[in-house]
Amino acid sequence: MIGVLIGGLVTFLFGGMLLILIFGAQGIEADREAARREARKARIDAARLPRFFVVNQPARPEANESHDAFAAQLEHYLEAEQVLADQFVSQPSMESLYCKSDTRLTWH
């Protein structure tokens, strides 16, 4: 009698754990499908957003000329700063450390 009771209890517990496993797996699959739908929706929404860094048109020639002029000015400024840095390295002093270059960067 006790053996039948224990066997019934074990069967009941095994069946309960099996049901928990099955329903848990169904819940996981539903969560994964919901996550897939959310990710798909996010990708679609992201594809609709205007791109900020995408260049759709070639640059205007006058823009290139002003950029070239600024690049040349920047190069001249960096060369002047490099000369001052070399002077400080060869003869370190407080005056050569805080010495300012004569060139200024301007953007028109």
C-alpha positions as CSV (number, residue, x, y, z in Angstrom):
1,M,0.0,0.0,0.0
2,I,2.8,2.5,0.9
3,G,4.7,1.4,-2.2
4,V,1.7,2.3,-4.4
5,L,1.3,5.6,-2.6
6,I,5.0,6.5,-3.1
7,G,4.8,5.4,-6.8
8,G,1.7,7.6,-7.3
9,L,3.4,10.5,-5.6
10,V,6.6,10.1,-7.7
11,T,4.5,9.8,-10.9
12,F,2.5,12.9,-9.8
13,L,5.7,14.9,-9.1
14,F,7.3,13.7,-12.4
15,G,4.2,14.7,-14.3
16,G,4.2,18.1,-12.6
17,M,7.8,18.8,-13.4
18,L,7.2,17.7,-17.0
19,L,4.3,20.1,-17.3
20,I,6.4,22.9,-15.8
21,L,9.2,22.2,-18.3
22,I,6.8,22.2,-21.3
23,F,5.0,25.4,-20.3
24,G,8.3,27.1,-19.5
25,A,9.6,26.2,-22.9
26,Q,6.5,27.6,-24.5
27,G,6.9,30.9,-22.6
28,I,10.6,31.1,-23.6
29,E,9.6,30.6,-27.3
30,A,7.0,33.3,-27.0
31,D,9.5,35.7,-25.4
32,R,12.0,35.0,-28.2
33,E,9.4,35.6,-30.9
34,A,8.4,38.9,-29.2
35,A,12.1,39.9,-29.1
36,R,12.5,39.0,-32.8
37,R,9.5,41.2,-33.6
38,E,10.8,44.1,-31.6
39,A,14.3,43.8,-33.2
40,R,12.7,43.6,-36.7
41,K,10.6,46.7,-35.9
42,A,13.7,48.5,-34.6
43,R,15.6,47.7,-37.8
44,I,12.7,48.9,-40.0
45,D,12.5,52.1,-38.0
46,A,16.2,52.7,-38.2
47,A,16.2,52.2,-41.9
48,R,13.6,55.0,-42.2
49,L,15.6,57.5,-40.3
50,P,17.5,60.0,-42.4
51,R,21.2,59.4,-42.4
52,F,23.3,62.2,-41.0
53,F,26.8,61.2,-42.3
54,V,25.7,59.8,-45.6
55,V,26.8,62.0,-48.5
56,N,24.1,61.9,-51.3
57,Q,25.6,64.7,-53.4
58,P,29.2,65.5,-54.4
59,A,30.9,68.3,-52.6
60,R,30.6,71.8,-54.2
61,P,33.9,73.0,-55.7
62,E,34.0,76.2,-53.7
63,A,33.7,74.1,-50.5
64,N,36.8,72.1,-51.5
65,E,38.7,75.3,-52.2
66,S,38.0,76.7,-48.8
67,H,38.8,73.4,-47.2
68,D,42.1,73.3,-49.1
69,A,42.9,76.8,-47.9
70,F,42.1,75.9,-44.3
71,A,44.2,72.7,-44.6
72,A,47.1,74.8,-45.9
73,Q,46.7,77.2,-43.0
74,L,46.5,74.4,-40.5
75,E,49.6,72.8,-41.9
76,H,51.5,76.2,-41.6
77,Y,50.3,76.5,-38.0
78,L,51.4,73.1,-37.1
79,E,54.8,73.6,-38.6
80,A,55.2,76.8,-36.5
81,E,54.1,75.0,-33.4
82,Q,56.6,72.2,-34.2
83,V,59.4,74.7,-34.5
84,L,58.5,76.1,-31.0
85,A,58.4,72.6,-29.6
86,D,61.8,71.8,-31.0
87,Q,63.2,75.0,-29.5
88,F,61.8,74.0,-26.1
89,V,63.3,70.5,-26.4
90,S,66.7,71.8,-27.4
91,Q,66.8,74.6,-24.8
92,P,64.1,74.1,-22.1
93,S,63.1,77.3,-20.2
94,M,59.9,78.8,-18.9
95,E,60.0,81.5,-21.7
96,S,60.2,78.9,-24.5
97,L,57.6,76.7,-22.8
98,Y,55.0,79.5,-22.8
99,C,56.1,81.2,-26.0
100,K,53.2,81.6,-28.5
101,S,53.5,81.3,-32.2
102,D,52.7,84.3,-34.5
103,T,50.3,82.3,-36.6
104,R,46.6,82.2,-35.9
105,L,44.0,79.8,-37.2
106,T,41.0,81.6,-38.8
107,W,38.0,80.1,-40.7
108,H,36.2,82.4,-43.2
